[in-house]
Amino acid sequence: MRPPEDRDMELREHISEMRDRAIKALIPYLIVLGALFYKSEYIITFLWNDLFQGKSMVVYYPLEYLISRLLISAFLAFIATYPWIIYQIYLFMKPGLYEHERSFLRLVFPFSYISFVVGALLSYFVILPVLYSTFVVEYFGAEPYLSVKESLLNSIKLTLSIGLAFQIPTVTLVAVKLRLASSKWLREKRILVYLAVFILATNITFDITGFSQMIILTAVVVMYELSILIAKVFESGENEKGIADGERSDAA
């Protein structure tokens, strides 16, 4: 049986629905982006003093500071509107879902946001301070000059990477629930995932020390292994539930 709201749609209808949801997600994002950009100078000053202990800001080309303001505003706007974006994705998926799948997703999505925020806060309050206090220091009396854009961009990349890594258990749980993946499949693909993550981290952080890449890879490994465990426990619960339902059906 198909979900009650499911119906056959032409490709152009799917594209139209996707476009409408994307627009509804984008409009609040742009509004928040504009508001944050208006205050972005104060935000950058606060973040810079907090992360780099008041070291001098350096710009290497005329538009660098403007681009830095856009970057930090875009990142914070994404965090602020993330629940609304996820909600629009849910509404796009909703017609093809059964009621128990909808209830499951409504329960899981808030945890998705919470886990993302926890990962981002861990990066900001723990990982970034340790990273910068270790590597952003004077060498033989030479003081480092920090590019505003590159320093903030690397901070955003690392924070976003850790936040997304904390999403892995939630995404895995949804995939297992919808029968798109299994604990066995996750175990078989773990090495490929870790290799892909390390290569991706190497390309997005440009950290020649390898420290940033190892932080991201460690977060992914921990979350991925936790996901395998969660998937296995969830599958066991589903199997036990199926056996119990079958026994009640036979008894009836």
Contacts in CASP RR format, 6 or more apart in sequence:
PFRMAT RR
TARGET T0000
AUTHOR 0000-0000-0000
METHOD contacts of the structure
MODEL  1
MRPPEDRDMELREHISEMRDRAIKALIPYLIVLGALFYKSEYIITFLWND
LFQGKSMVVYYPLEYLISRLLISAFLAFIATYPWIIYQIYLFMKPGLYEH
ERSFLRLVFPFSYISFVVGALLSYFVILPVLYSTFVVEYFGAEPYLSVKE
SLLNSIKLTLSIGLAFQIPTVTLVAVKLRLASSKWLREKRILVYLAVFIL
ATNITFDITGFSQMIILTAVVVMYELSILIAKVFESGENEKGIADGERSD
AA
2 96 0 8 1.000
3 95 0 8 1.000
3 96 0 8 1.000
3 97 0 8 1.000
3 98 0 8 1.000
3 99 0 8 1.000
4 99 0 8 1.000
5 94 0 8 1.000
5 95 0 8 1.000
5 96 0 8 1.000
6 95 0 8 1.000
6 96 0 8 1.000
7 95 0 8 1.000
9 17 0 8 1.000
17 92 0 8 1.000
18 92 0 8 1.000
21 88 0 8 1.000
21 89 0 8 1.000
21 91 0 8 1.000
21 92 0 8 1.000
22 88 0 8 1.000
24 88 0 8 1.000
25 81 0 8 1.000
25 84 0 8 1.000
25 85 0 8 1.000
25 88 0 8 1.000
25 89 0 8 1.000
28 81 0 8 1.000
28 84 0 8 1.000
29 77 0 8 1.000
29 78 0 8 1.000
29 81 0 8 1.000
29 84 0 8 1.000
29 85 0 8 1.000
30 77 0 8 1.000
32 77 0 8 1.000
32 80 0 8 1.000
32 81 0 8 1.000
33 73 0 8 1.000
33 74 0 8 1.000
33 77 0 8 1.000
34 73 0 8 1.000
34 77 0 8 1.000
36 43 0 8 1.000
36 72 0 8 1.000
36 73 0 8 1.000
36 76 0 8 1.000
36 77 0 8 1.000
36 80 0 8 1.000
37 69 0 8 1.000
37 70 0 8 1.000
37 73 0 8 1.000
40 69 0 8 1.000
40 70 0 8 1.000
40 72 0 8 1.000
40 73 0 8 1.000
41 69 0 8 1.000
43 72 0 8 1.000
43 73 0 8 1.000
43 76 0 8 1.000
44 68 0 8 1.000
44 69 0 8 1.000
44 72 0 8 1.000
44 148 0 8 1.000
44 152 0 8 1.000
47 72 0 8 1.000
47 152 0 8 1.000
47 155 0 8 1.000
48 54 0 8 1.000
48 55 0 8 1.000
48 57 0 8 1.000
48 148 0 8 1.000
48 151 0 8 1.000
48 152 0 8 1.000
51 128 0 8 1.000
51 129 0 8 1.000
51 132 0 8 1.000
51 151 0 8 1.000
51 155 0 8 1.000
52 132 0 8 1.000
52 136 0 8 1.000
52 146 0 8 1.000
52 151 0 8 1.000
55 136 0 8 1.000
55 143 0 8 1.000
55 144 0 8 1.000
55 146 0 8 1.000
56 145 0 8 1.000
56 146 0 8 1.000
57 65 0 8 1.000
57 146 0 8 1.000
57 148 0 8 1.000
58 145 0 8 1.000
58 146 0 8 1.000
58 147 0 8 1.000
58 148 0 8 1.000
59 65 0 8 1.000
59 147 0 8 1.000
59 148 0 8 1.000
59 149 0 8 1.000
60 147 0 8 1.000
64 147 0 8 1.000
64 148 0 8 1.000
64 149 0 8 1.000
65 148 0 8 1.000
65 149 0 8 1.000
67 149 0 8 1.000
68 148 0 8 1.000
68 149 0 8 1.000
68 152 0 8 1.000
68 153 0 8 1.000
71 149 0 8 1.000
71 152 0 8 1.000
71 153 0 8 1.000
71 156 0 8 1.000
72 152 0 8 1.000
72 156 0 8 1.000
75 156 0 8 1.000
75 159 0 8 1.000
75 160 0 8 1.000
78 85 0 8 1.000
79 116 0 8 1.000
79 117 0 8 1.000
79 120 0 8 1.000
82 113 0 8 1.000
82 116 0 8 1.000
83 109 0 8 1.000
83 110 0 8 1.000
83 113 0 8 1.000
86 109 0 8 1.000
86 112 0 8 1.000
86 113 0 8 1.000
87 109 0 8 1.000
90 105 0 8 1.000
90 106 0 8 1.000
90 109 0 8 1.000
93 105 0 8 1.000
94 102 0 8 1.000
97 105 0 8 1.000
101 177 0 8 1.000
101 178 0 8 1.000
104 174 0 8 1.000
104 177 0 8 1.000
105 174 0 8 1.000
108 170 0 8 1.000
108 173 0 8 1.000
108 174 0 8 1.000
111 170 0 8 1.000
112 167 0 8 1.000
112 170 0 8 1.000
112 171 0 8 1.000
115 163 0 8 1.000
115 166 0 8 1.000
115 167 0 8 1.000
115 169 0 8 1.000
115 170 0 8 1.000
116 163 0 8 1.000
116 164 0 8 1.000
116 166 0 8 1.000
116 167 0 8 1.000
117 163 0 8 1.000
118 163 0 8 1.000
118 166 0 8 1.000
119 159 0 8 1.000
119 162 0 8 1.000
119 163 0 8 1.000
119 165 0 8 1.000
119 166 0 8 1.000
120 159 0 8 1.000
120 160 0 8 1.000
120 162 0 8 1.000
120 163 0 8 1.000
122 162 0 8 1.000
122 166 0 8 1.000
123 158 0 8 1.000
123 159 0 8 1.000
123 161 0 8 1.000
123 162 0 8 1.000
123 163 0 8 1.000
124 159 0 8 1.000
127 158 0 8 1.000
127 162 0 8 1.000
127 215 0 8 1.000
128 155 0 8 1.000
128 158 0 8 1.000
128 159 0 8 1.000
131 158 0 8 1.000
131 211 0 8 1.000
131 212 0 8 1.000
131 215 0 8 1.000
134 211 0 8 1.000
135 209 0 8 1.000
135 211 0 8 1.000
136 144 0 8 1.000
136 146 0 8 1.000
137 144 0 8 1.000
138 144 0 8 1.000
154 205 0 8 1.000
154 206 0 8 1.000
154 207 0 8 1.000
154 212 0 8 1.000
157 204 0 8 1.000
157 205 0 8 1.000
158 205 0 8 1.000
158 212 0 8 1.000
158 215 0 8 1.000
158 216 0 8 1.000
161 201 0 8 1.000
161 204 0 8 1.000
161 216 0 8 1.000
161 219 0 8 1.000
162 215 0 8 1.000
162 216 0 8 1.000
162 219 0 8 1.000
165 216 0 8 1.000
165 219 0 8 1.000
165 220 0 8 1.000
165 223 0 8 1.000
166 219 0 8 1.000
166 223 0 8 1.000
167 223 0 8 1.000
168 220 0 8 1.000
168 223 0 8 1.000
168 224 0 8 1.000
168 226 0 8 1.000
168 227 0 8 1.000
169 223 0 8 1.000
169 226 0 8 1.000
169 227 0 8 1.000
169 230 0 8 1.000
171 227 0 8 1.000
172 181 0 8 1.000
172 186 0 8 1.000
172 227 0 8 1.000
172 228 0 8 1.000
172 230 0 8 1.000
172 231 0 8 1.000
173 227 0 8 1.000
173 230 0 8 1.000
173 231 0 8 1.000
173 234 0 8 1.000
175 181 0 8 1.000
176 182 0 8 1.000
176 183 0 8 1.000
176 231 0 8 1.000
176 234 0 8 1.000
176 235 0 8 1.000
177 234 0 8 1.000
181 231 0 8 1.000
182 231 0 8 1.000
182 235 0 8 1.000
183 228 0 8 1.000
183 231 0 8 1.000
183 232 0 8 1.000
183 235 0 8 1.000
186 224 0 8 1.000
186 227 0 8 1.000
186 228 0 8 1.000
186 231 0 8 1.000
187 228 0 8 1.000
190 224 0 8 1.000
190 225 0 8 1.000
190 228 0 8 1.000
193 220 0 8 1.000
193 224 0 8 1.000
194 217 0 8 1.000
194 220 0 8 1.000
194 221 0 8 1.000
194 224 0 8 1.000
197 216 0 8 1.000
197 217 0 8 1.000
197 220 0 8 1.000
198 213 0 8 1.000
198 217 0 8 1.000
201 212 0 8 1.000
201 213 0 8 1.000
201 216 0 8 1.000
201 217 0 8 1.000
202 210 0 8 1.000
202 213 0 8 1.000
205 212 0 8 1.000
205 213 0 8 1.000
205 216 0 8 1.000
207 213 0 8 1.000
END
